[in-house]
Amino acid sequence: LLRLPLPAEGSAPVGYDTAVVLPLRDGAAEDLAERLLAGVDDALLLTLPGLDEIVIEIPGEDARTLTRRQDGPYTVVEDSARGTTRWRTASSGGRLEPALLADRPVEERLRPFWSVTW
């Protein structure tokens, strides 16, 4: 769930639900963002199972695309720059008891489920 503090202008590219474009304030912020984007790996798609694809665009470089798909018990991550990796994952989930959520924020009470992936 992506929450923006202000209404977004424009719309996502065709075929996507969301596009995140981050304007950077100065050269130091650009350098940091580029280093962090270069470090993006399979872990992002493994920890966010609702995310199917990430496209990383850095000026002056080819776009890098990471995609996630299920293949039976495996999670396959295809990275246009680093190749394909197949992960064996196990997931589980369930409902939380209402008493456990009684003192929690409304956002947590509205989603009374738990999940884990290993």
MDAnalysis code that builds the backbone (N, CA, C; Angstrom):
import MDAnalysis as mda
import numpy as np

u = mda.Universe.empty(354, n_residues=118, atom_resindex=np.repeat(np.arange(118), 3), trajectory=True)
u.add_TopologyAttr("name", ["N", "CA", "C"] * 118)
u.add_TopologyAttr("resid", np.arange(1, 119))
u.add_TopologyAttr("resname", ["LEU", "LEU", "ARG", "LEU", "PRO", "LEU", "PRO", "ALA", "GLU", "GLY", "SER", "ALA", "PRO", "VAL", "GLY", "TYR", "ASP", "THR", "ALA", "VAL", "VAL", "LEU", "PRO", "LEU", "ARG", "ASP", "GLY", "ALA", "ALA", "GLU", "ASP", "LEU", "ALA", "GLU", "ARG", "LEU", "LEU", "ALA", "GLY", "VAL", "ASP", "ASP", "ALA", "LEU", "LEU", "LEU", "THR", "LEU", "PRO", "GLY", "LEU", "ASP", "GLU", "ILE", "VAL", "ILE", "GLU", "ILE", "PRO", "GLY", "GLU", "ASP", "ALA", "ARG", "THR", "LEU", "THR", "ARG", "ARG", "GLN", "ASP", "GLY", "PRO", "TYR", "THR", "VAL", "VAL", "GLU", "ASP", "SER", "ALA", "ARG", "GLY", "THR", "THR", "ARG", "TRP", "ARG", "THR", "ALA", "SER", "SER", "GLY", "GLY", "ARG", "LEU", "GLU", "PRO", "ALA", "LEU", "LEU", "ALA", "ASP", "ARG", "PRO", "VAL", "GLU", "GLU", "ARG", "LEU", "ARG", "PRO", "PHE", "TRP", "SER", "VAL", "THR", "TRP"])
u.atoms.positions = np.array([
    [0.850, -1.169, 0.000],
    [0.000, 0.000, 0.000],
    [0.892, 1.227, 0.000],
    [0.729, 2.066, -1.004],
    [1.498, 3.295, -1.111],
    [0.587, 4.455, -0.761],
    [0.978, 5.211, 0.230],
    [0.183, 6.370, 0.639],
    [0.974, 7.633, 0.351],
    [0.365, 8.539, -0.378],
    [1.009, 9.801, -0.684],
    [0.364, 10.905, 0.142],
    [1.165, 11.836, 0.671],
    [0.591, 12.895, 1.497],
    [-0.206, 13.907, 0.691],
    [0.046, 13.991, -0.598],
    [-0.653, 14.928, -1.470],
    [-1.177, 14.171, -2.681],
    [-2.228, 14.691, -3.323],
    [-2.707, 14.020, -4.532],
    [-1.596, 13.964, -5.584],
    [-1.496, 12.844, -6.251],
    [-0.479, 12.679, -7.286],
    [-0.949, 13.328, -8.578],
    [0.003, 13.871, -9.325],
    [-0.310, 14.427, -10.630],
    [0.003, 13.377, -11.678],
    [-0.744, 13.389, -12.769],
    [-0.491, 12.450, -13.843],
    [-1.037, 11.074, -13.515],
    [-0.597, 10.099, -14.287],
    [-1.067, 8.737, -14.078],
    [0.075, 7.767, -14.336],
    [-0.138, 6.541, -13.908],
    [0.875, 5.498, -14.098],
    [0.951, 5.123, -15.575],
    [2.101, 4.644, -16.032],
    [2.214, 4.187, -17.417],
    [1.229, 3.053, -17.699],
    [0.854, 2.897, -18.949],
    [-0.069, 1.835, -19.353],
    [0.480, 0.485, -18.900],
    [-0.377, -0.318, -18.274],
    [0.021, -1.639, -17.803],
    [0.484, -1.661, -16.356],
    [0.551, -0.507, -15.700],
    [0.991, -0.419, -14.312],
    [-0.094, 0.211, -13.453],
    [-0.119, -0.170, -12.184],
    [-1.037, 0.446, -11.228],
    [-0.420, 1.686, -10.600],
    [0.890, 1.677, -10.424],
    [1.574, 2.752, -9.710],
    [2.935, 3.025, -10.341],
    [3.301, 4.288, -10.382],
    [4.662, 4.688, -10.751],
    [5.156, 5.616, -9.651],
    [6.364, 5.389, -9.184],
    [6.954, 6.245, -8.158],
    [8.117, 6.989, -8.802],
    [7.998, 8.301, -8.877],
    [9.041, 9.153, -9.439],
    [9.499, 10.077, -8.319],
    [10.780, 10.032, -8.011],
    [11.307, 10.800, -6.888],
    [12.223, 11.919, -7.371],
    [11.773, 13.180, -7.286],
    [12.679, 14.285, -7.615],
    [13.720, 14.429, -6.502],
    [14.954, 14.666, -6.877],
    [16.036, 14.755, -5.891],
    [16.508, 16.197, -5.768],
    [16.874, 16.598, -4.552],
    [17.135, 18.007, -4.265],
    [18.502, 18.507, -4.723],
    [19.503, 17.621, -4.794],
    [20.840, 18.095, -5.168],
    [21.704, 16.922, -5.618],
    [22.953, 17.226, -5.976],
    [23.870, 16.202, -6.464],
    [24.174, 15.122, -5.450],
    [24.286, 15.492, -4.180],
    [24.561, 14.492, -3.139],
    [23.400, 13.513, -3.017],
    [22.178, 14.022, -3.115],
    [21.002, 13.146, -3.050],
    [20.959, 12.230, -4.269],
    [21.338, 12.761, -5.432],
    [21.377, 11.934, -6.643],
    [22.399, 10.811, -6.498],
    [23.587, 11.134, -6.004],
    [24.630, 10.115, -5.814],
    [24.168, 9.021, -4.861],
    [23.564, 9.422, -3.754],
    [23.071, 8.447, -2.779],
    [21.983, 7.574, -3.397],
    [21.044, 8.192, -4.097],
    [19.953, 7.429, -4.714],
    [20.500, 6.426, -5.730],
    [21.474, 6.844, -6.531],
    [22.054, 5.930, -7.517],
    [22.751, 4.753, -6.847],
    [23.480, 4.995, -5.761],
    [24.140, 3.896, -5.035],
    [23.104, 2.936, -4.453],
    [22.047, 3.491, -3.872],
    [21.009, 2.632, -3.290],
    [20.275, 1.839, -4.367],
    [19.978, 2.477, -5.496],
    [19.294, 1.770, -6.581],
    [20.171, 0.665, -7.165],
    [21.480, 0.892, -7.226],
    [22.393, -0.142, -7.720],
    [22.387, -1.355, -6.794],
    [22.064, -1.148, -5.524],
    [22.041, -2.238, -4.547],
    [20.737, -3.007, -4.482],
    [19.721, -2.571, -5.241],
    [18.446, -3.296, -5.228],
    [18.684, -4.703, -5.770],
    [18.159, -5.700, -5.057],
    [18.324, -7.083, -5.493],
    [17.035, -7.868, -5.254],
    [17.128, -9.176, -5.338],
    [15.970, -10.061, -5.200],
    [15.199, -9.844, -3.903],
    [15.886, -9.430, -2.858],
    [15.251, -9.299, -1.541],
    [14.019, -8.408, -1.580],
    [14.035, -7.357, -2.394],
    [12.883, -6.456, -2.441],
    [11.642, -7.183, -2.950],
    [11.782, -7.943, -4.010],
    [10.632, -8.675, -4.548],
    [10.244, -9.864, -3.676],
    [11.186, -10.441, -2.964],
    [10.864, -11.554, -2.072],
    [10.102, -11.085, -0.840],
    [10.400, -9.891, -0.358],
    [9.740, -9.400, 0.854],
    [8.435, -8.673, 0.566],
    [8.203, -8.289, -0.668],
    [6.953, -7.623, -1.049],
    [6.251, -8.460, -2.119],
    [5.587, -9.545, -1.730],
    [5.020, -10.470, -2.706],
    [3.926, -9.872, -3.588],
    [3.365, -8.737, -3.213],
    [2.365, -8.086, -4.058],
    [2.979, -7.284, -5.189],
    [4.299, -7.168, -5.184],
    [5.015, -6.409, -6.200],
    [5.541, -7.386, -7.245],
    [5.130, -7.207, -8.499],
    [5.524, -8.128, -9.563],
    [6.728, -7.656, -10.368],
    [6.914, -6.338, -10.434],
    [7.980, -5.818, -11.286],
    [8.506, -4.497, -10.746],
    [9.807, -4.303, -10.913],
    [10.457, -3.040, -10.579],
    [11.272, -2.638, -11.802],
    [11.119, -1.405, -12.236],
    [11.941, -0.865, -13.315],
    [12.747, 0.277, -12.715],
    [14.064, 0.171, -12.799],
    [14.955, 1.193, -12.251],
    [15.565, 1.948, -13.422],
    [15.302, 3.247, -13.461],
    [15.823, 4.089, -14.533],
    [16.752, 5.140, -13.932],
    [18.007, 5.095, -14.351],
    [19.010, 6.065, -13.917],
    [19.500, 6.770, -15.179],
    [19.480, 8.107, -15.196],
    [19.931, 8.827, -16.389],
    [21.317, 8.361, -16.843],
    [21.441, 8.139, -18.150],
    [22.717, 7.728, -18.716],
    [22.981, 6.236, -18.674],
    [22.052, 5.452, -18.114],
    [22.217, 3.995, -18.030],
    [21.001, 3.306, -18.641],
    [21.190, 2.047, -19.044],
    [20.054, 1.259, -19.512],
    [19.120, 0.995, -18.339],
    [17.824, 0.983, -18.617],
    [16.847, 0.654, -17.570],
    [17.081, -0.784, -17.112],
    [16.901, -1.012, -15.839],
    [17.053, -2.348, -15.249],
    [15.681, -2.805, -14.767],
    [15.283, -4.007, -15.157],
    [13.969, -4.528, -14.790],
    [14.129, -5.806, -13.985],
    [13.445, -5.854, -12.845],
    [13.384, -7.060, -12.028],
    [11.930, -7.499, -12.001],
    [11.678, -8.773, -12.286],
    [10.316, -9.299, -12.241],
    [10.274, -10.513, -11.328],
    [9.103, -10.723, -10.757],
    [8.888, -11.832, -9.823],
    [7.731, -12.670, -10.338],
    [7.890, -14.006, -10.276],
    [6.784, -14.902, -10.637],
    [6.899, -16.192, -9.833],
    [5.786, -16.858, -9.688],
    [5.758, -18.150, -8.992],
    [5.891, -19.270, -10.014],
    [6.642, -20.280, -9.677],
    [6.795, -21.478, -10.494],
    [6.700, -22.657, -9.535],
    [5.455, -23.076, -9.247],
    [5.236, -24.123, -8.252],
    [5.697, -23.634, -6.894],
    [6.569, -24.394, -6.223],
    [7.032, -23.982, -4.891],
    [8.153, -22.935, -4.946],
    [8.536, -22.534, -6.132],
    [9.654, -21.612, -6.291],
    [9.180, -20.199, -6.619],
    [9.946, -19.237, -6.150],
    [9.781, -17.848, -6.554],
    [10.950, -17.541, -7.475],
    [10.644, -17.110, -8.687],
    [11.676, -16.833, -9.677],
    [11.794, -15.323, -9.845],
    [13.009, -14.809, -9.684],
    [13.272, -13.388, -9.887],
    [14.182, -13.260, -11.101],
    [13.693, -12.537, -12.098],
    [14.477, -12.281, -13.303],
    [14.966, -10.842, -13.249],
    [16.276, -10.672, -13.370],
    [16.915, -9.358, -13.299],
    [17.609, -9.135, -14.637],
    [17.205, -8.094, -15.358],
    [17.764, -7.856, -16.687],
    [19.273, -7.609, -16.657],
    [19.819, -7.219, -15.519],
    [21.257, -6.955, -15.415],
    [22.038, -8.107, -14.799],
    [21.380, -8.920, -13.962],
    [22.115, -9.938, -13.196],
    [21.645, -11.366, -13.432],
    [20.672, -11.556, -14.292],
    [20.216, -12.905, -14.589],
    [19.042, -13.351, -13.736],
    [18.771, -14.647, -13.778],
    [17.610, -15.238, -13.115],
    [18.039, -16.046, -11.896],
    [17.267, -15.901, -10.818],
    [17.512, -16.666, -9.601],
    [16.210, -17.328, -9.186],
    [16.295, -18.594, -8.806],
    [15.115, -19.339, -8.351],
    [15.254, -19.565, -6.854],
    [14.208, -19.172, -6.104],
    [14.207, -19.277, -4.648],
    [13.148, -20.270, -4.214],
    [13.482, -21.116, -3.268],
    [12.497, -22.014, -2.651],
    [11.952, -21.279, -1.439],
    [10.663, -20.987, -1.435],
    [10.064, -20.236, -0.331],
    [8.907, -21.020, 0.266],
    [8.619, -20.719, 1.511],
    [7.459, -21.290, 2.200],
    [6.715, -20.137, 2.856],
    [5.399, -20.139, 2.733],
    [4.586, -19.066, 3.306],
    [3.460, -19.644, 4.132],
    [3.020, -18.859, 5.097],
    [1.873, -19.241, 5.911],
    [1.192, -17.965, 6.377],
    [-0.027, -18.109, 6.854],
    [-0.761, -16.945, 7.335],
    [-2.011, -17.372, 8.065],
    [-2.694, -16.409, 8.645],
    [-3.927, -16.707, 9.362],
    [-4.562, -15.446, 9.912],
    [-5.615, -15.623, 10.687],
    [-6.333, -14.506, 11.308],
    [-5.790, -14.258, 12.706],
    [-5.816, -13.005, 13.105],
    [-5.426, -12.622, 14.462],
    [-6.662, -12.545, 15.343],
    [-6.500, -12.885, 16.590],
    [-7.597, -12.770, 17.548],
    [-7.911, -11.289, 17.777],
    [-9.188, -10.910, 17.789],
    [-9.550, -9.503, 18.003],
    [-8.943, -8.903, 19.272],
    [-8.807, -9.688, 20.328],
    [-8.245, -9.169, 21.581],
    [-6.803, -8.689, 21.404],
    [-6.055, -9.304, 20.491],
    [-4.677, -8.891, 20.252],
    [-4.590, -7.526, 19.578],
    [-5.678, -7.126, 18.919],
    [-5.678, -5.872, 18.173],
    [-6.398, -4.743, 18.893],
    [-6.932, -5.009, 20.056],
    [-7.781, -4.037, 20.756],
    [-7.102, -2.686, 20.969],
    [-5.814, -2.664, 21.262],
    [-5.132, -1.392, 21.529],
    [-4.253, -0.939, 20.362],
    [-4.452, -1.539, 19.197],
    [-3.644, -1.215, 18.027],
    [-4.305, -0.112, 17.199],
    [-3.543, 0.582, 16.344],
    [-4.113, 1.621, 15.481],
    [-5.164, 1.042, 14.537],
    [-6.040, 1.902, 14.062],
    [-7.152, 1.466, 13.228],
    [-6.669, 0.724, 11.976],
    [-5.540, 1.145, 11.394],
    [-5.031, 0.467, 10.199],
    [-4.740, -1.005, 10.476],
    [-4.233, -1.294, 11.657],
    [-3.939, -2.685, 12.015],
    [-5.218, -3.451, 12.326],
    [-6.171, -2.797, 12.970],
    [-7.434, -3.478, 13.295],
    [-8.227, -3.809, 12.037],
    [-8.069, -3.013, 10.986],
    [-8.792, -3.263, 9.740],
    [-8.179, -4.401, 8.928],
    [-7.001, -4.830, 9.303],
    [-6.346, -5.950, 8.612],
    [-5.950, -6.992, 9.653],
    [-6.921, -7.783, 10.104],
    [-6.655, -8.731, 11.199],
    [-6.035, -10.051, 10.730],
    [-4.997, -9.957, 9.928],
    [-4.350, -11.146, 9.386],
    [-2.854, -11.068, 9.638],
    [-2.211, -12.220, 9.663],
    [-0.759, -12.270, 9.738],
    [-0.259, -13.131, 8.589],
    [0.983, -12.893, 8.189],
    [1.596, -13.726, 7.157],
    [3.106, -13.716, 7.358],
    [3.731, -14.791, 6.913],
    [5.183, -14.910, 6.998],
    [5.664, -15.709, 5.788],
    [6.814, -15.325, 5.269],
    [7.452, -16.062, 4.174],
    [8.896, -16.296, 4.561],
    [9.349, -17.491, 4.342],
    [10.727, -17.838, 4.666],
    [11.387, -18.422, 3.451],
])
